[in-house]
Amino acid sequence: MKTIEGVGFYTVKELQTVLEVTQTTILKYSTTGIIKGVKIGNSWHISEIALREFLGLPTK
């Protein structure tokens, strides 16, 4: 996980392990807005906050 300004960001590959879905599914979720992601350089990253919102968990 990469941390920027105190917020942790997962790569698509890291989330694949956490959510037990394919990288294609995570990319689809990010590009369609199902889960909020940001593109940094050539790769998508999903913040801890966005992941918690997606899972329906309270944000810190």
VOBASE-711159 format. One record per atom (N, C-alpha, C, O): residue in three letters; chain; atom name; y, z, x negated. Coordinates in pm, 1 decimal, decimal comma. Atoms other than C-alpha are relative to their C-alpha. Layout:
N
+-----+---+----+----------+----------+----------+
|   r | c |  a |        v |        w |        u |
+-----+---+----+----------+----------+----------+
| Ala | A | CA |        Y |        Z |        X |
...
+-----+---+----+----------+----------+----------+
This chain:
60
+-----+---+----+----------+----------+----------+
|   r | c |  a |        v |        w |        u |
+-----+---+----+----------+----------+----------+
| Met | A |  N |   -116,6 |      0,0 |    -85,2 |
| Met | A | CA |      0,0 |      0,0 |      0,0 |
| Met | A |  C |    123,4 |      0,0 |    -90,1 |
| Met | A |  O |    127,7 |     68,0 |   -192,6 |
| Lys | A |  N |   -126,6 |      9,2 |     69,6 |
| Lys | A | CA |    349,3 |    -86,7 |   -119,1 |
| Lys | A |  C |    102,6 |     83,4 |     75,9 |
| Lys | A |  O |    105,2 |     81,3 |    199,0 |
| Thr | A |  N |   -102,6 |    -82,0 |    -64,2 |
| Thr | A | CA |    638,8 |    151,9 |    -50,9 |
| Thr | A |  C |    137,7 |    -55,6 |    -32,4 |
| Thr | A |  O |    171,5 |    -78,2 |   -148,6 |
| Ile | A |  N |   -136,9 |     47,2 |     14,6 |
| Ile | A | CA |    992,9 |     27,3 |      7,4 |
| Ile | A |  C |     89,0 |     94,2 |     79,8 |
| Ile | A |  O |     70,1 |    112,4 |    200,1 |
| Glu | A |  N |    -92,9 |    -93,6 |    -65,2 |
| Glu | A | CA |   1271,7 |    274,5 |     84,4 |
| Glu | A |  C |    -72,5 |    110,1 |     78,3 |
| Glu | A |  O |    -27,1 |    150,9 |    185,1 |
| Gly | A |  N |     74,0 |   -108,7 |    -62,4 |
| Gly | A | CA |   1014,5 |    540,2 |    172,4 |
| Gly | A |  C |    -92,9 |    -40,7 |    113,2 |
| Gly | A |  O |   -157,3 |     44,4 |    174,5 |
| Val | A |  N |     87,7 |     49,8 |   -106,4 |
| Val | A | CA |    826,4 |    319,0 |    420,2 |
| Val | A |  C |   -115,7 |    -75,3 |    -64,9 |
| Val | A |  O |    -94,5 |   -163,5 |   -148,1 |
| Gly | A |  N |    118,0 |     65,7 |     54,3 |
| Gly | A | CA |    471,6 |    213,3 |    339,3 |
| Gly | A |  C |    -28,8 |   -130,8 |     72,1 |
| Gly | A |  O |    -16,0 |   -139,1 |    194,3 |
| Phe | A |  N |     34,8 |    129,9 |    -55,2 |
| Phe | A | CA |    368,9 |   -149,8 |    390,7 |
| Phe | A |  C |   -139,8 |    -38,8 |    -44,5 |
| Phe | A |  O |   -172,6 |    -32,4 |   -162,9 |
| Tyr | A |  N |    135,1 |     47,3 |     27,3 |
| Tyr | A | CA |     11,9 |   -276,3 |    415,3 |
| Tyr | A |  C |      0,5 |   -150,7 |    -17,2 |
| Tyr | A |  O |     77,2 |   -220,7 |     49,0 |
| Thr | A |  N |     23,7 |    143,6 |      7,2 |
| Thr | A | CA |    -96,0 |   -620,8 |    302,8 |
| Thr | A |  C |   -101,4 |    -35,4 |    108,4 |
| Thr | A |  O |   -166,9 |     52,1 |    165,0 |
| Val | A |  N |     97,2 |     45,1 |   -100,4 |
| Val | A | CA |   -306,3 |   -829,0 |    539,0 |
| Val | A |  C |   -141,1 |     39,0 |    -43,7 |
| Val | A |  O |   -222,5 |     80,3 |     38,8 |
| Lys | A |  N |    133,0 |    -33,7 |     50,1 |
| Lys | A | CA |   -609,1 |   -769,1 |    316,8 |
| Lys | A |  C |    -30,2 |    148,9 |     17,5 |
| Lys | A |  O |   -142,3 |    185,8 |     52,5 |
| Glu | A |  N |     19,6 |   -143,8 |    -19,0 |
| Glu | A | CA |   -559,5 |   -390,9 |    329,1 |
| Glu | A |  C |    -23,9 |     33,5 |    146,7 |
| Glu | A |  O |   -109,0 |    116,4 |    179,0 |
| Leu | A |  N |     17,2 |    -26,5 |   -143,7 |
| Leu | A | CA |   -525,4 |   -395,5 |    707,8 |
| Leu | A |  C |   -133,1 |    -50,9 |     51,6 |
| Leu | A |  O |   -188,4 |      4,3 |    146,7 |
| Gln | A |  N |    130,9 |     52,8 |    -39,6 |
| Gln | A | CA |   -841,0 |   -603,6 |    737,4 |
| Gln | A |  C |   -104,2 |    110,8 |     -9,0 |
| Gln | A |  O |   -189,7 |    123,3 |     78,7 |
| Thr | A |  N |     93,9 |   -110,7 |     18,2 |
| Thr | A | CA |  -1032,3 |   -303,2 |    606,3 |
| Thr | A |  C |     26,7 |    112,1 |     99,5 |
| Thr | A |  O |    -66,6 |    168,2 |    156,9 |
| Val | A |  N |    -36,6 |   -110,0 |    -89,7 |
| Val | A | CA |   -842,4 |    -48,8 |    815,8 |
| Val | A |  C |    -37,9 |    -30,9 |    144,4 |
| Val | A |  O |    -96,5 |     53,0 |    212,8 |
| Leu | A |  N |     22,4 |     35,5 |   -140,3 |
| Leu | A | CA |   -869,2 |   -236,4 |   1147,2 |
| Leu | A |  C |   -135,4 |    -64,7 |     27,0 |
| Leu | A |  O |   -174,5 |    -82,9 |    142,3 |
| Glu | A |  N |    130,4 |     65,6 |    -11,7 |
| Glu | A | CA |  -1205,9 |   -401,2 |   1079,3 |
| Glu | A |  C |      6,5 |   -128,8 |     81,3 |
| Glu | A |  O |    -77,3 |   -153,5 |    168,0 |
| Val | A |  N |    -13,6 |    134,2 |    -57,3 |
| Val | A | CA |  -1085,2 |   -745,3 |   1188,5 |
| Val | A |  C |     24,9 |    -96,9 |   -115,0 |
| Val | A |  O |     46,5 |    -55,1 |   -228,7 |
| Thr | A |  N |    -19,0 |     98,8 |    105,9 |
| Thr | A | CA |  -1044,5 |  -1070,4 |    997,7 |
| Thr | A |  C |    147,0 |    -13,2 |    -37,2 |
| Thr | A |  O |    235,8 |     25,6 |     38,7 |
| Gln | A |  N |   -136,8 |     26,1 |     44,4 |
| Gln | A | CA |   -737,3 |  -1164,8 |    798,8 |
| Gln | A |  C |     68,0 |    -97,6 |     94,6 |
| Gln | A |  O |    187,7 |    -85,6 |    120,5 |
| Thr | A |  N |    -54,2 |     97,6 |    -94,4 |
| Thr | A | CA |   -690,1 |  -1456,3 |   1039,6 |
| Thr | A |  C |     52,8 |     69,5 |    124,7 |
| Thr | A |  O |    159,0 |     33,4 |    175,4 |
| Thr | A |  N |    -42,7 |    -73,7 |   -118,3 |
| Thr | A | CA |   -667,0 |  -1214,3 |   1332,4 |
| Thr | A |  C |    129,8 |     75,8 |    -27,7 |
| Thr | A |  O |    220,7 |     75,2 |     55,3 |
| Ile | A |  N |   -120,9 |    -74,3 |     34,7 |
| Ile | A | CA |   -407,1 |   -999,9 |   1155,4 |
| Ile | A |  C |    118,6 |    -95,0 |    -14,2 |
| Ile | A |  O |    228,4 |    -64,0 |     32,0 |
| Leu | A |  N |   -107,6 |     99,2 |     12,5 |
| Leu | A | CA |   -202,0 |  -1308,4 |   1065,9 |
| Leu | A |  C |     43,7 |    -50,5 |    136,6 |
| Leu | A |  O |    162,9 |    -69,7 |    160,5 |
| Lys | A |  N |    -32,4 |     43,9 |   -135,8 |
| Lys | A | CA |   -220,8 |  -1424,3 |   1427,6 |
| Lys | A |  C |     82,6 |    106,8 |     71,5 |
| Lys | A |  O |    182,1 |     75,3 |    136,9 |
| Tyr | A |  N |    -74,8 |   -109,7 |    -60,2 |
| Tyr | A | CA |   -104,5 |  -1082,1 |   1546,7 |
| Tyr | A |  C |    143,2 |      5,4 |    -54,2 |
| Tyr | A |  O |    237,7 |     27,5 |     21,5 |
| Ser | A |  N |   -132,2 |     -7,2 |     62,6 |
| Ser | A | CA |    186,4 |  -1089,7 |   1299,8 |
| Ser | A |  C |     89,0 |   -117,2 |     40,8 |
| Ser | A |  O |    206,4 |    -98,1 |     72,5 |
| Thr | A |  N |    -81,8 |    117,7 |    -30,4 |
| Thr | A | CA |    302,4 |  -1443,6 |   1370,3 |
| Thr | A |  C |     34,4 |    -10,7 |    147,1 |
| Thr | A |  O |    133,6 |    -74,6 |    182,2 |
| Thr | A |  N |    -28,3 |      5,5 |   -143,4 |
| Thr | A | CA |    285,4 |  -1398,6 |   1748,4 |
| Thr | A |  C |     74,0 |    123,4 |     50,2 |
| Thr | A |  O |    112,6 |    129,3 |    167,0 |
| Gly | A |  N |    -75,5 |   -118,2 |    -37,5 |
| Gly | A | CA |    454,9 |  -1058,3 |   1748,7 |
| Gly | A |  C |    -81,8 |    110,6 |     64,5 |
| Gly | A |  O |    -25,3 |    209,0 |    112,1 |
| Ile | A |  N |     85,4 |   -105,8 |    -55,4 |
| Ile | A | CA |    157,1 |   -856,0 |   1871,3 |
| Ile | A |  C |     12,5 |    125,6 |    -85,3 |
| Ile | A |  O |     17,8 |    237,1 |    -33,3 |
| Ile | A |  N |    -28,5 |   -107,9 |     93,2 |
| Ile | A | CA |    202,8 |   -641,5 |   1563,2 |
| Ile | A |  C |    117,3 |    -47,1 |    -85,3 |
| Ile | A |  O |    118,2 |   -160,0 |   -134,3 |
| Lys | A |  N |   -120,0 |     39,5 |     74,1 |
| Lys | A | CA |    538,3 |   -641,2 |   1386,7 |
| Lys | A |  C |    -31,4 |     -8,2 |   -148,5 |
| Lys | A |  O |    -74,0 |     89,6 |   -210,0 |
| Gly | A |  N |     21,3 |     20,0 |    142,3 |
| Gly | A | CA |    507,0 |   -786,0 |   1040,2 |
| Gly | A |  C |    120,2 |    -67,6 |    -61,7 |
| Gly | A |  O |    201,2 |   -128,3 |      8,3 |
| Val | A |  N |   -107,0 |     68,1 |     72,3 |
| Val | A | CA |    745,6 |   -911,3 |    775,7 |
| Val | A |  C |    -62,6 |    -81,1 |   -112,3 |
| Val | A |  O |   -160,1 |    -40,3 |   -175,5 |
| Lys | A |  N |     48,9 |     84,1 |    107,6 |
| Lys | A | CA |    692,9 |  -1190,8 |    533,9 |
| Lys | A |  C |     84,4 |     29,7 |   -123,5 |
| Lys | A |  O |    206,0 |     10,6 |   -123,4 |
| Ile | A |  N |    -65,5 |    -28,1 |    127,2 |
| Ile | A | CA |    776,9 |  -1086,5 |    179,1 |
| Ile | A |  C |    -59,9 |    -97,5 |   -101,0 |
| Ile | A |  O |   -177,9 |    -89,8 |   -135,2 |
| Gly | A |  N |     50,8 |    105,3 |     87,6 |
| Gly | A | CA |    750,0 |  -1380,3 |    -55,9 |
| Gly | A |  C |    -90,4 |    -91,1 |     80,3 |
| Gly | A |  O |    -48,7 |   -146,3 |    182,1 |
| Asn | A |  N |     95,7 |     86,5 |    -69,2 |
| Asn | A | CA |    441,9 |  -1573,9 |     49,2 |
| Asn | A |  C |   -102,3 |     75,5 |     82,7 |
| Asn | A |  O |   -194,5 |     15,0 |    137,5 |
| Ser | A |  N |    102,4 |    -76,3 |    -71,9 |
| Ser | A | CA |    252,2 |  -1290,2 |    213,6 |
| Ser | A |  C |     61,1 |     91,3 |    105,7 |
| Ser | A |  O |    175,2 |    136,1 |     94,5 |
| Trp | A |  N |    -41,7 |    -86,4 |   -110,1 |
| Trp | A | CA |    274,7 |  -1086,8 |    532,2 |
| Trp | A |  C |    -31,5 |    144,6 |    -33,7 |
| Trp | A |  O |   -133,4 |    174,9 |    -95,9 |
| His | A |  N |     18,1 |   -143,7 |     16,6 |
| His | A | CA |    314,7 |   -709,4 |    524,3 |
| His | A |  C |     30,8 |     67,2 |    133,1 |
| His | A |  O |    119,2 |     24,0 |    207,0 |
| Ile | A |  N |    -17,9 |    -74,6 |   -124,6 |
| Ile | A | CA |    289,3 |   -461,2 |    811,3 |
| Ile | A |  C |     31,4 |    144,3 |    -38,3 |
| Ile | A |  O |    -40,8 |    205,8 |   -116,8 |
| Ser | A |  N |    -40,2 |   -137,0 |     33,6 |
| Ser | A | CA |    468,7 |   -126,9 |    795,2 |
| Ser | A |  C |    -91,6 |    101,7 |     67,1 |
| Ser | A |  O |   -159,5 |     72,0 |    165,4 |
| Glu | A |  N |     74,9 |   -110,1 |    -60,1 |
| Glu | A | CA |    302,2 |    205,1 |    866,7 |
| Glu | A |  C |     48,4 |     23,0 |    143,0 |
| Glu | A |  O |    -31,4 |     49,2 |    233,0 |
| Ile | A |  N |    -58,6 |    -21,7 |   -132,4 |
| Ile | A | CA |    539,5 |    239,9 |   1162,0 |
| Ile | A |  C |    -51,7 |   -103,9 |     98,6 |
| Ile | A |  O |    -91,5 |    -69,4 |    209,9 |
| Ala | A |  N |     47,9 |    106,9 |    -88,3 |
| Ala | A | CA |    440,1 |    -98,1 |   1308,7 |
| Ala | A |  C |   -148,4 |     17,9 |     31,4 |
| Ala | A |  O |   -191,4 |     -7,3 |    144,0 |
| Leu | A |  N |    142,6 |    -24,0 |    -22,3 |
| Leu | A | CA |     71,8 |    -13,5 |   1265,2 |
| Leu | A |  C |    -20,0 |    112,6 |    100,8 |
| Leu | A |  O |   -103,2 |    101,0 |    190,7 |
| Arg | A |  N |     11,3 |   -111,9 |    -94,1 |
| Arg | A | CA |    116,4 |    320,5 |   1446,0 |
| Arg | A |  C |     39,3 |    -43,6 |    140,8 |
| Arg | A |  O |    -25,4 |     -4,2 |    237,7 |
| Glu | A |  N |    -41,3 |     51,5 |   -131,3 |
| Glu | A | CA |    303,2 |    143,7 |   1730,7 |
| Glu | A |  C |   -110,2 |    -87,1 |     60,0 |
| Glu | A |  O |   -140,9 |    -75,6 |    178,6 |
| Phe | A |  N |    107,5 |     87,3 |    -45,3 |
| Phe | A | CA |     26,5 |   -117,2 |   1754,9 |
| Phe | A |  C |   -119,1 |     80,0 |     50,5 |
| Phe | A |  O |   -181,6 |     43,5 |    150,1 |
| Leu | A |  N |    114,0 |    -83,5 |    -38,3 |
| Leu | A | CA |   -237,4 |    154,4 |   1775,3 |
| Leu | A |  C |     33,4 |     99,2 |    110,9 |
| Leu | A |  O |    -55,0 |    169,3 |    160,1 |
| Gly | A |  N |    -40,6 |    -91,9 |   -104,8 |
| Gly | A | CA |    -35,3 |    351,9 |   2030,7 |
| Gly | A |  C |     10,0 |    143,5 |    -46,6 |
| Gly | A |  O |     -4,7 |    236,2 |     33,0 |
| Leu | A |  N |    -13,4 |   -133,3 |     56,6 |
| Leu | A | CA |     13,0 |    647,6 |   1799,7 |
| Leu | A |  C |    147,7 |     33,9 |    -15,1 |
| Leu | A |  O |    230,0 |    -56,2 |    -31,3 |
| Pro | A |  N |   -140,6 |    -36,7 |     18,1 |
| Pro | A | CA |    335,9 |    845,0 |   1771,4 |
| Pro | A |  C |     44,9 |    -31,4 |   -142,0 |
| Pro | A |  O |    -31,0 |    -14,3 |   -237,4 |
| Thr | A |  N |    -54,0 |     25,0 |    133,9 |
| Thr | A | CA |    558,7 |    742,7 |   1482,2 |
| Thr | A |  C |     48,8 |    131,7 |    -56,5 |
| Thr | A |  O |     85,2 |    222,9 |     17,8 |
| Lys | A |  N |    -35,3 |   -125,5 |     67,9 |
| Lys | A | CA |    643,2 |   1009,2 |   1229,4 |
| Lys | A |  C |    146,4 |     31,6 |     15,5 |
| Lys | A |  O |    193,2 |    133,5 |    -35,3 |
+-----+---+----+----------+----------+----------+
